[in-house]
Amino acid sequence: MTREEKDRIKRPLMDATIKALKPEAKRYDILDSDGLYVVVEPSGKKVFRYFWNHKQGQFTIGEYIPSQFGISMARKKRDEVKALIQQGKNPKEYFAEQERQEQERKDAGILFSEVVRQYLEWKAEQGLKPGTMKNTRWRINRYIVPELGPCIMQEMTRQKDIVPFFRRLNAKKVPTEAQKVRSDIEGIFKFALTYGWTEERAITYGLEMLFSAMPKIKHFVACTDPVLFGEILRRVDDYSIRATLRSVGLAARLMPLVFLRRELLASLRWADIDFSAKLIRKSAEEMKNNVAFEVPLSRQAIAILKEAKENAGNSEYVFPSYKPNKPITGANLRRILLTMGIPVEVHTMHGFRSSAVSMIAERFGDEFSLEVREASLSHKPKVELGDTYIRTRYVKQRTAMMQKWADYCDEMKSGKHGMPPKDIWPIS
């Protein structure tokens, strides 16, 4: 790399800048700040080094590893080295002694990070949904491993390690995550107790006393006014015609008619659709409550699905993205209403579920009971053995209800129940 090219790189460095550096035939270095620089080897390896004077030379901080050891951590280590030098200590000898002591600690017992690794392997074998396992793994690696990973499992105690850890976690103002982390810690220690790596019991008992107050649950906003809801449906139809990706527009039109969560709707496969039985069938693995579910389809819903069939071509997905082998996402659907000028305080895409059951209760409550309406949302019945029968529970009644609702949606779209002002929700 020429001097001119080096000069064009902005200081101080950013991780993205370091990641973009390309290897060359000869090794070269890029200065960050205050003696810290990055050496780029011909092999592509990138190493942080700190230079403090001509006599004692330099100290190797560590190898750059994206998402693990970046520029911020290198600067922190550099500051430690500077402090040691100012105290008259040799940083190379100091850190070599630290490594020797750490190795002795490792030989004496199992690291907490190793227990976590085995715990996650065991957890993955328990048949959890991929999304749940992904979230658990992310949360443990984000909050727990960086702080507790280097600890020796056999030496960890509630007062020495766990309580201080949760005090620090609480200071980060993430009460919802803190509750989940508490459950993760409890699971890890139970796992360790089983294998004899700890004698600590009830390690998390009472720790909720350390947490900030949990935020109030915010329910998705849902419109239940027939006049306004009719305008929303008209705008959805209009968006479907002019949508850049037609799959998104078709999914938005189907959303009010099937009561599925947006992520589940976005990932629909043709294997889920039974045109002859007029049903959408979802397996237990795909459902939030781990119970298989069937959704009756109205005439209007089937018509939209037939349009989607023509649009999808050979894709296995009902609503393919720009890449036919991948579906659209729930995020694609979430942004639609804002694009159409509908304020978030009036209605949300997920709110179609609440709007439907609320308006059905108000208009057709005498015809369709609470149990039928709840079954249409795949909510578990609060009765003994109810889970066993939820798949086909009230299918006949729900079939009639879904058709009645679809017809009512057509009425609202037509303006039969009134029209809002022309200047409502202007689109910017």
C-alpha positions as CSV (number, residue, x, y, z in Angstrom):
1,M,0.0,0.0,0.0
2,T,1.4,3.4,-1.0
3,R,1.9,6.3,1.4
4,E,-0.9,8.2,-0.4
5,E,-3.3,5.3,0.0
6,K,-2.5,5.1,3.7
7,D,-3.0,8.9,4.1
8,R,-6.5,8.6,2.7
9,I,-7.6,6.2,5.5
10,K,-9.4,8.1,8.2
11,R,-8.1,8.1,11.8
12,P,-8.9,6.8,14.2
13,L,-9.7,3.4,12.6
14,M,-13.0,1.7,12.6
15,D,-13.6,-2.1,12.5
16,A,-15.1,-1.8,9.0
17,T,-11.9,0.0,7.8
18,I,-9.7,-2.8,9.2
19,K,-12.0,-5.5,7.8
20,A,-11.7,-3.9,4.3
21,L,-7.8,-3.9,4.3
22,K,-6.5,-6.3,1.7
23,P,-3.2,-8.3,1.9
24,E,-0.4,-7.5,-0.4
25,A,2.9,-9.1,-1.4
26,K,4.7,-7.4,1.5
27,R,3.6,-6.8,5.0
28,Y,2.4,-3.2,5.7
29,D,1.0,-1.4,8.7
30,I,-1.8,1.2,9.3
31,L,-1.6,3.6,12.3
32,D,-4.6,4.0,14.5
33,S,-3.7,6.4,17.4
34,D,-1.4,6.8,20.4
35,G,1.1,4.1,19.3
36,L,-1.5,1.5,18.2
37,Y,-1.4,0.2,14.7
38,V,-2.5,-2.7,12.6
39,V,-0.1,-5.0,10.7
40,V,-1.5,-6.7,7.6
41,E,0.4,-9.8,6.7
42,P,0.7,-11.2,3.2
43,S,-1.4,-14.2,4.5
44,G,-4.3,-11.9,5.2
45,K,-3.8,-12.1,9.0
46,K,-4.2,-8.7,10.8
47,V,-2.5,-8.1,14.1
48,F,-2.7,-5.1,16.5
49,R,0.7,-3.9,17.8
50,Y,1.7,-1.2,20.2
51,F,4.9,0.8,19.8
52,W,6.2,2.8,22.7
53,N,9.9,3.6,22.0
54,H,12.9,2.7,19.9
55,K,14.7,0.8,22.6
56,Q,12.1,-1.5,23.8
57,G,10.3,-1.8,20.5
58,Q,6.8,-3.1,20.3
59,F,4.2,-5.2,22.0
60,T,1.8,-7.5,20.2
61,I,-1.8,-6.7,21.4
62,G,-3.6,-9.5,19.6
63,E,-5.0,-10.7,16.3
64,Y,-7.9,-8.9,14.7
65,I,-10.9,-11.2,14.7
66,P,-14.2,-9.7,13.5
67,S,-17.0,-9.6,16.2
68,Q,-14.5,-11.0,18.7
69,F,-11.4,-8.8,19.0
70,G,-11.8,-5.5,17.3
71,I,-10.4,-2.0,17.5
72,S,-12.1,-1.0,20.8
73,M,-10.8,-4.0,22.6
74,A,-7.3,-3.4,21.2
75,R,-7.3,0.2,22.5
76,K,-8.3,-1.1,25.9
77,K,-5.4,-3.5,25.9
78,R,-3.1,-0.8,24.7
79,D,-4.1,1.4,27.6
80,E,-3.3,-1.5,30.0
81,V,0.1,-1.9,28.4
82,K,0.8,1.9,28.7
83,A,-0.2,1.8,32.4
84,L,2.2,-1.1,33.1
85,I,5.1,0.7,31.3
86,Q,4.4,3.9,33.4
87,Q,4.7,1.7,36.5
88,G,8.1,0.5,35.3
89,K,6.9,-3.1,34.5
90,N,7.8,-5.1,31.4
91,P,4.4,-5.8,29.7
92,K,5.7,-8.9,28.0
93,E,6.8,-10.5,31.2
94,Y,3.6,-9.3,33.0
95,F,1.2,-10.9,30.5
96,A,3.3,-14.0,30.2
97,E,2.9,-14.5,34.0
98,Q,-0.8,-13.8,33.7
99,E,-1.1,-16.5,31.0
100,R,0.8,-18.9,33.2
101,Q,-1.5,-18.3,36.2
102,E,-4.6,-18.5,34.0
103,Q,-3.4,-21.9,32.7
104,E,-2.9,-23.1,36.2
105,R,-6.5,-22.1,37.0
106,K,-7.7,-23.9,33.9
107,D,-5.9,-27.0,34.9
108,A,-7.5,-26.8,38.4
109,G,-11.1,-26.8,37.2
110,I,-13.5,-26.4,34.3
111,L,-14.2,-23.0,32.9
112,F,-17.7,-21.6,33.0
113,S,-17.5,-21.0,29.2
114,E,-16.9,-24.7,28.7
115,V,-19.9,-25.6,30.8
116,V,-22.0,-23.1,28.7
117,R,-20.8,-24.8,25.5
118,Q,-21.9,-28.2,26.7
119,Y,-25.1,-26.8,28.1
120,L,-26.0,-25.3,24.7
121,E,-25.2,-28.5,22.9
122,W,-27.5,-30.3,25.3
123,K,-30.2,-27.6,24.9
124,A,-30.0,-28.0,21.1
125,E,-30.8,-31.7,21.5
126,Q,-34.0,-31.0,23.3
127,G,-36.0,-30.3,20.2
128,L,-36.3,-26.5,20.6
129,K,-37.5,-24.5,17.7
130,P,-34.5,-23.1,15.6
131,G,-35.6,-19.5,16.4
132,T,-35.8,-20.2,20.1
133,M,-32.4,-21.9,20.1
134,K,-30.9,-19.0,18.1
135,N,-32.2,-16.4,20.6
136,T,-31.0,-18.4,23.6
137,R,-27.5,-18.8,22.1
138,W,-27.4,-15.1,21.2
139,R,-28.5,-14.0,24.7
140,I,-26.0,-16.2,26.5
141,N,-23.1,-15.2,24.2
142,R,-24.1,-11.5,24.4
143,Y,-24.6,-11.1,28.2
144,I,-23.3,-14.1,30.1
145,V,-20.1,-15.4,28.4
146,P,-18.2,-12.2,28.1
147,E,-18.3,-11.6,31.9
148,L,-18.6,-15.0,33.4
149,G,-16.9,-17.1,30.8
150,P,-13.4,-16.9,32.2
151,C,-14.5,-18.0,35.7
152,I,-13.8,-21.4,37.1
153,M,-17.1,-23.2,37.5
154,Q,-16.1,-24.9,40.8
155,E,-15.1,-21.5,42.4
156,M,-18.2,-19.6,41.4
157,T,-20.6,-18.5,44.2
158,R,-23.8,-16.5,44.4
159,Q,-22.3,-13.6,46.3
160,K,-18.9,-13.4,44.6
161,D,-20.0,-13.8,41.0
162,I,-23.7,-14.0,40.3
163,V,-25.1,-11.1,42.4
164,P,-22.4,-8.6,41.1
165,F,-23.0,-9.9,37.6
166,F,-26.7,-9.1,37.8
167,R,-26.1,-5.7,39.4
168,R,-24.0,-4.8,36.4
169,L,-26.6,-6.3,34.0
170,N,-29.4,-4.2,35.7
171,A,-27.3,-1.1,35.1
172,K,-27.6,-1.7,31.4
173,K,-31.3,-1.0,31.7
174,V,-32.5,-4.2,29.9
175,P,-35.1,-5.6,32.4
176,T,-36.8,-7.9,29.9
177,E,-33.5,-9.5,28.8
178,A,-32.3,-9.6,32.5
179,Q,-35.3,-11.9,33.3
180,K,-34.4,-14.2,30.5
181,V,-30.7,-14.2,31.5
182,R,-31.7,-15.1,35.0
183,S,-33.5,-18.2,33.6
184,D,-30.4,-19.0,31.4
185,I,-28.1,-18.8,34.5
186,E,-30.4,-21.1,36.5
187,G,-30.4,-23.6,33.7
188,I,-26.6,-23.6,33.3
189,F,-26.1,-24.1,37.1
190,K,-28.7,-27.0,37.2
191,F,-26.8,-28.5,34.3
192,A,-23.4,-28.1,36.1
193,L,-24.9,-29.5,39.3
194,T,-25.9,-32.6,37.5
195,Y,-22.4,-33.2,36.4
196,G,-20.8,-32.4,39.7
197,W,-19.1,-29.1,38.6
198,T,-20.8,-27.0,41.3
199,E,-22.6,-27.5,44.6
200,E,-24.5,-24.2,44.4
201,R,-28.2,-24.6,44.6
202,A,-31.0,-22.0,44.1
203,I,-28.3,-19.8,42.5
204,T,-30.8,-17.3,41.1
205,Y,-33.3,-17.3,44.0
206,G,-34.6,-13.8,44.8
207,L,-32.4,-12.1,42.1
208,E,-35.4,-10.4,40.6
209,M,-35.1,-8.0,43.6
210,L,-32.1,-6.5,41.8
211,F,-33.9,-5.8,38.6
212,S,-35.5,-2.6,37.4
213,A,-39.3,-2.6,37.0
214,M,-40.5,-4.5,34.0
215,P,-41.9,-2.3,31.3
216,K,-45.6,-2.4,30.8
217,I,-46.6,-4.7,28.0
218,K,-47.6,-2.8,24.9
219,H,-50.2,-4.5,22.8
220,F,-50.3,-4.1,19.0
221,V,-52.5,-1.2,18.0
222,A,-55.6,-2.4,16.1
223,C,-58.4,-0.4,14.4
224,T,-61.9,-1.5,15.2
225,D,-63.9,1.3,13.5
226,P,-65.6,-0.1,10.4
227,V,-65.2,3.3,8.5
228,L,-61.5,3.6,9.2
229,F,-60.9,-0.2,8.8
230,G,-62.5,0.0,5.3
231,E,-60.1,2.8,4.4
232,I,-57.2,0.6,5.6
233,L,-58.4,-2.3,3.4
234,R,-58.7,0.0,0.4
235,R,-55.2,1.2,0.8
236,V,-53.9,-2.3,1.2
237,D,-55.6,-3.2,-2.1
238,D,-54.1,-0.1,-3.8
239,Y,-50.7,-1.0,-2.4
240,S,-51.0,-4.5,-3.8
241,I,-51.4,-3.2,-7.3
242,R,-48.4,-0.8,-7.2
243,A,-46.1,-2.8,-4.9
244,T,-42.5,-3.2,-6.2
245,L,-42.5,-6.8,-5.1
246,R,-45.9,-8.2,-5.9
247,S,-45.5,-11.0,-3.3
248,V,-45.6,-8.4,-0.5
249,G,-48.7,-6.8,-1.8
250,L,-50.5,-10.1,-2.1
251,A,-49.4,-11.1,1.4
252,A,-50.8,-7.8,2.7
253,R,-54.2,-8.5,1.1
254,L,-54.3,-12.0,2.6
255,M,-53.3,-10.9,6.1
256,P,-56.7,-9.6,7.2
257,L,-58.4,-12.8,6.1
258,V,-56.4,-15.5,7.8
259,F,-55.5,-14.2,11.2
260,L,-51.9,-15.6,11.0
261,R,-49.0,-13.8,12.6
262,R,-47.0,-11.9,10.0
263,E,-43.9,-14.1,10.2
264,L,-45.9,-17.2,9.7
265,L,-47.8,-15.7,6.8
266,A,-44.6,-14.5,5.1
267,S,-43.0,-17.9,5.2
268,L,-46.0,-19.9,3.9
269,R,-45.2,-22.8,1.5
270,W,-47.4,-24.3,-1.1
271,A,-47.2,-27.5,0.8
272,D,-49.1,-25.7,3.6
273,I,-52.1,-25.0,1.3
274,D,-54.8,-27.5,0.7
275,F,-57.0,-26.0,-2.1
276,S,-59.4,-29.0,-2.1
277,A,-60.1,-28.8,1.6
278,K,-59.9,-25.0,1.6
279,L,-57.4,-25.0,4.5
280,I,-54.0,-23.7,5.5
281,R,-52.3,-26.5,7.5
282,K,-49.3,-25.6,9.8
283,S,-47.3,-28.1,11.7
284,A,-46.7,-28.0,15.5
285,E,-43.0,-27.1,14.9
286,E,-44.0,-23.9,13.2
287,M,-46.6,-22.7,15.6
288,K,-45.8,-20.5,18.7
289,N,-47.7,-22.8,21.0
290,N,-46.2,-26.1,19.5
291,V,-49.6,-27.3,18.4
292,A,-50.6,-28.1,14.8
293,F,-53.2,-25.7,13.4
294,E,-55.6,-25.4,10.5
295,V,-56.9,-22.1,9.0
296,P,-60.2,-22.3,7.0
297,L,-60.1,-20.2,3.8
298,S,-62.8,-18.0,2.5
299,R,-63.6,-17.5,-1.2
300,Q,-61.7,-14.2,-1.1
301,A,-58.7,-15.8,0.5
302,I,-58.6,-18.6,-2.1
303,A,-58.8,-16.0,-4.9
304,I,-55.8,-14.2,-3.5
305,L,-53.9,-17.5,-3.2
306,K,-54.6,-18.3,-6.8
307,E,-53.1,-14.9,-7.8
308,A,-50.1,-15.7,-5.7
309,K,-49.7,-19.1,-7.4
310,E,-49.4,-17.4,-10.8
311,N,-47.0,-14.9,-9.3
312,A,-44.8,-17.5,-7.5
313,G,-43.9,-19.5,-10.5
314,N,-41.9,-22.6,-9.5
315,S,-41.0,-21.3,-6.0
316,E,-41.9,-23.5,-3.1
317,Y,-43.0,-20.3,-1.2
318,V,-46.4,-18.7,-1.6
319,F,-44.8,-15.2,-1.3
320,P,-41.2,-15.5,-2.7
321,S,-38.8,-12.6,-2.4
322,Y,-36.6,-11.3,-5.2
323,K,-34.8,-14.6,-4.8
324,P,-37.4,-17.4,-5.6
325,N,-35.8,-19.8,-3.1
326,K,-36.4,-17.4,-0.2
327,P,-39.7,-16.0,1.1
328,I,-40.5,-12.4,2.0
329,T,-40.1,-11.5,5.7
330,G,-42.3,-10.3,8.5
331,A,-40.3,-7.0,8.3
332,N,-41.5,-6.5,4.7
333,L,-45.1,-6.6,5.9
334,R,-44.5,-4.5,9.0
335,R,-43.5,-1.5,6.9
336,I,-46.4,-1.5,4.5
337,L,-48.9,0.4,6.5
338,L,-46.5,3.3,7.1
339,T,-45.8,3.4,3.4
340,M,-49.6,3.8,2.9
341,G,-49.7,6.7,5.4
342,I,-51.5,4.8,8.1
343,P,-50.2,6.0,11.5
344,V,-48.8,3.4,13.9
345,E,-51.1,4.7,16.6
346,V,-54.1,3.8,14.5
347,H,-53.2,0.3,13.2
348,T,-50.4,-2.2,12.8
349,M,-50.0,-5.2,10.5
350,H,-50.1,-7.6,13.5
351,G,-53.2,-5.7,14.6
352,F,-55.3,-7.3,11.9
353,R,-55.7,-10.3,14.2
354,S,-57.1,-8.3,17.1
355,S,-59.2,-6.2,14.7
356,A,-60.9,-9.2,13.3
357,V,-61.8,-11.0,16.5
358,S,-62.9,-7.7,18.2
359,M,-65.1,-6.7,15.3
360,I,-66.5,-10.2,14.9
361,A,-67.4,-10.2,18.6
362,E,-69.1,-6.9,18.3
363,R,-71.1,-7.7,15.1
364,F,-71.4,-11.5,15.1
365,G,-70.9,-12.3,18.7
366,D,-74.3,-14.1,19.0
367,E,-73.3,-16.5,16.1
368,F,-69.6,-17.2,17.1
369,S,-68.7,-17.9,20.7
370,L,-65.5,-16.7,22.5
371,E,-64.1,-20.3,22.1
372,V,-64.5,-20.2,18.4
373,R,-62.9,-16.7,18.1
374,E,-60.0,-17.7,20.3
375,A,-59.5,-20.9,18.3
376,S,-59.1,-18.8,15.1
377,L,-56.1,-17.2,16.7
378,S,-54.5,-20.6,17.7
379,H,-54.8,-19.7,21.4
380,K,-54.6,-22.7,23.6
381,P,-58.0,-23.5,25.3
382,K,-58.0,-23.3,29.1
383,V,-59.4,-26.7,29.5
384,E,-58.0,-30.1,30.3
385,L,-56.6,-32.0,27.3
386,G,-57.6,-29.0,25.1
387,D,-54.3,-28.9,23.3
388,T,-54.9,-32.3,21.8
389,Y,-57.9,-31.1,19.9
390,I,-56.9,-27.6,18.9
391,R,-55.8,-28.5,15.4
392,T,-59.4,-29.2,14.2
393,R,-61.2,-27.5,17.1
394,Y,-64.4,-25.7,15.8
395,V,-63.2,-26.0,12.1
396,K,-66.8,-26.1,10.9
397,Q,-67.8,-23.0,13.0
398,R,-64.6,-21.2,12.1
399,T,-65.1,-21.9,8.4
400,A,-68.5,-20.1,8.5
401,M,-66.9,-17.3,10.6
402,M,-64.0,-16.7,8.2
403,Q,-66.4,-16.4,5.3
404,K,-68.7,-14.1,7.2
405,W,-65.7,-11.9,8.1
406,A,-64.4,-11.8,4.5
407,D,-67.8,-10.7,3.3
408,Y,-67.9,-8.0,6.0
409,C,-64.5,-6.8,4.9
410,D,-65.9,-6.4,1.4
411,E,-68.7,-4.4,2.8
412,M,-66.3,-2.1,4.7
413,K,-64.2,-1.6,1.6
414,S,-67.2,-0.7,-0.5
415,G,-68.0,2.1,1.9
416,K,-71.3,0.6,2.9
417,H,-70.7,1.6,6.5
418,G,-69.4,5.1,5.7
419,M,-66.4,6.8,4.2
420,P,-63.7,8.8,6.1
421,P,-62.7,12.4,5.2
422,K,-60.8,12.6,1.9
423,D,-57.8,14.2,3.6
424,I,-57.4,11.5,6.3
425,W,-53.8,10.1,6.6
426,P,-52.1,12.0,3.8
427,I,-49.2,10.0,2.2
428,S,-46.0,12.0,2.3
